[in-house]
């Protein structure tokens, strides 16, 4: 799969906001953090539902969220904020349906291969 990398504070904060074009089911955005931690994804100004996957430093999935809905009310972020429950170093976001389409399970692994 092809991913766009967000590895700076600016890129991670901007991530998929205000984009009209949703990723194909064979692409996504990979957020890379400097250290494992709990990272929440607030789907403010996202225009479509997402599948979100959090991975630890070994590439093991620590949390999955299918069909995460974007915010429809900025005053109530509780329904559009998603957070891992175990430390992660990577978050992969793609269009809703990605997890099912690619048969992602809790035993799937992330392997980063640069082109």
Rosetta blueprint (number, residue, H / E / L):
1 X L
2 X E
3 X E
4 X E
5 X E
6 X E
7 X L
8 X L
9 X H
10 X H
11 X H
12 X H
13 X H
14 X H
15 X L
16 X L
17 X L
18 X L
19 X L
20 X L
21 X L
22 X L
23 X L
24 X L
25 X L
26 X L
27 X E
28 X E
29 X E
30 X E
31 X E
32 X E
33 X E
34 X E
35 X E
36 X E
37 X E
38 X L
39 X L
40 X E
41 X E
42 X E
43 X L
44 X L
45 X L
46 X L
47 X L
48 X L
49 X L
50 X E
51 X E
52 X E
53 X E
54 X E
55 X E
56 X L
57 X L
58 X L
59 X L
60 X E
61 X E
62 X E
63 X E
64 X E
65 X E
66 X E
67 X E
68 X E
69 X L
70 X L
71 X L
72 X L
73 X L
74 X L
75 X L
76 X L
77 X H
78 X H
79 X H
80 X L
81 X E
82 X E
83 X E
84 X L
85 X L
86 X L
87 X L
88 X E
89 X E
90 X E
91 X E
92 X E
93 X E
94 X E
95 X E
96 X L
97 X L
98 X H
99 X H
100 X H
101 X H
102 X L
103 X L
104 X L
105 X L
106 X L
107 X L
108 X L
109 X E
110 X L
111 X L
112 X L
113 X L
114 X L
115 X L
